[in-house]
Amino acid sequence: MAKYLLLKHYRGAPAPVNNVPMDQWTPAEVSAHVQFMHDFAVRLEETGEYVDGQGLAPEGTWVRYDGEGRPPVTDGPFAETKDLIAGWMVIDVDSCERALELAAELSAAPGAGGEPIHEWLELRPFLSAPPTITE
């Protein structure tokens, strides 16, 4: 089994086919989308392929250590994940092909008008071991 991270982006990826921002959906459209995501996760739980998944709140802050006795530094000149990443799901599957299949299915979650979004999802494998450094 190999673990993969599926990232849902607010922006930064190519536009989905059904490109109506979620804040312009009706409450019924939002509910249908959330139900699709829930049902997808339940089905993967039943097959043992679901690890975890969460939608992310819009709040967030960059933080870094700035030296002994100094307060942490927050924010900076960077795009923040709160502006880019809407949520994520971790799956544990037998092959890359299966991960691609599930990502494609998740891409078809319903959006405005109940039509599939066909959104782009970022699929990234987890490292199975630390990278090897060669000299």
C-alpha positions in Angstrom: 0.0 0.0 0.0 1.2 3.5 -0.7 -0.2 6.7 0.7 -1.1 9.7 -1.4 -2.2 13.2 -0.5 -5.1 14.7 -2.6 -5.1 18.5 -2.3 -8.1 20.6 -3.3 -7.0 24.1 -4.3 -8.9 27.4 -4.2 -6.6 28.8 -6.9 -3.3 28.2 -8.5 -4.4 25.2 -10.5 -6.0 25.4 -14.0 -9.7 26.5 -13.7 -12.2 23.7 -13.3 -14.8 23.1 -16.0 -17.7 24.2 -13.8 -15.8 27.3 -12.5 -18.4 29.0 -10.3 -16.8 29.9 -6.9 -18.4 28.0 -4.0 -19.4 31.3 -2.3 -21.8 31.7 -5.2 -23.4 28.3 -4.9 -26.9 27.8 -3.4 -27.1 26.2 0.0 -28.4 23.0 -1.7 -25.5 23.0 -4.1 -23.0 23.3 -1.1 -24.9 20.5 0.7 -24.8 18.2 -2.3 -21.0 18.8 -2.7 -20.3 18.1 1.0 -22.5 15.0 0.8 -20.6 13.7 -2.2 -17.3 14.2 -0.3 -18.7 12.4 2.7 -20.1 9.5 0.7 -16.7 9.2 -1.2 -14.8 9.0 2.1 -17.3 6.4 3.6 -16.9 4.2 0.5 -13.1 4.4 0.8 -13.3 3.6 4.5 -15.2 0.5 3.6 -12.4 -0.6 1.2 -9.6 0.4 3.7 -8.3 3.0 1.3 -9.3 6.1 3.4 -6.8 7.5 5.9 -8.1 11.0 6.7 -9.4 14.1 5.1 -10.4 17.6 6.2 -11.7 20.8 4.8 -9.7 23.8 6.0 -11.0 27.0 7.6 -10.1 30.2 5.8 -8.0 31.5 8.7 -4.3 30.8 8.9 -0.9 32.4 9.6 2.7 31.8 8.5 4.9 31.4 11.6 8.6 31.1 12.1 11.1 31.1 15.0 13.0 34.5 15.1 15.6 33.7 17.8 15.9 33.2 21.6 13.7 35.6 23.6 12.0 37.0 20.5 8.4 36.6 19.5 7.6 34.4 16.5 7.4 36.2 13.2 4.1 35.9 11.5 3.0 36.4 7.9 5.3 37.4 5.1 5.4 38.1 1.4 4.1 34.6 0.6 0.9 33.2 -0.8 -0.7 31.6 2.2 -2.2 28.1 2.2 -5.5 29.7 3.4 -5.6 31.4 0.0 -4.6 28.3 -1.9 -5.7 25.0 -0.3 -9.3 24.3 0.4 -8.8 20.8 1.9 -7.1 17.5 1.6 -7.6 13.8 1.8 -5.1 11.0 2.4 -5.6 7.7 0.8 -3.7 4.4 1.1 -3.9 2.4 -2.1 -2.3 -0.5 -3.9 -1.0 1.5 -6.9 -0.5 4.9 -8.5 -3.1 3.9 -11.0 -5.7 3.4 -8.2 -4.7 6.8 -6.7 -5.2 8.4 -10.1 -8.6 6.7 -10.5 -9.8 7.9 -7.1 -8.5 11.5 -7.7 -10.3 11.6 -11.1 -13.6 10.4 -9.4 -13.2 13.0 -6.6 -12.6 15.7 -9.3 -16.2 15.1 -10.5 -17.8 16.3 -7.2 -20.9 18.3 -7.9 -20.8 22.1 -8.0 -23.1 24.9 -9.3 -26.2 23.6 -10.9 -25.4 20.1 -9.6 -23.0 19.6 -12.5 -19.6 18.0 -11.9 -16.8 20.5 -11.2 -14.1 18.6 -13.0 -11.6 20.5 -10.8 -7.9 19.8 -10.8 -6.6 18.0 -7.8 -3.0 17.8 -6.8 -2.0 14.1 -6.2 1.3 13.7 -4.2 2.8 10.4 -2.9 4.1 10.3 0.6 7.8 9.5 0.8 8.3 5.9 1.7 11.8 6.6 3.0 14.0 9.6 3.5 15.6 10.8 0.3 19.1 9.3 -0.4 21.9 11.9 -0.6 24.7 10.9 -3.0 28.0 12.7 -3.1 
